[in-house]
Amino acid sequence: MSQALLLASLVSLAACTDSPSEQARKLHQTQQSWEATARLTTELLHRGAVPAKYARQTLDAAGQGLEKTRQKAEKLSQ
């Protein structure tokens, strides 16, 4: 078994053992992290400190991350 597959299996197993409140806490942290990434990227773009292409890619990734987090939170609340 490759190390990546083993690590992914362990992470999945660990996620299954978290309580719902712990899962919600982790989702909230993830959401805050993506939001901070988007704010910082936007600020740096406005200052001209990062290329527009990098900012666009980063903001796209943040948007996707926030959407995945929202979907996971929705499932958790059901």
Secondary structure, DSSP 4 states (H G I P E B T S, - for coil): --HHHHHHHHHHHHHHHS-HHHHHHHHHHHHHHHHHHHHHHHHHHHHT-S-HHHHHHHHHHHHHHHHHHHHHHHHHH-
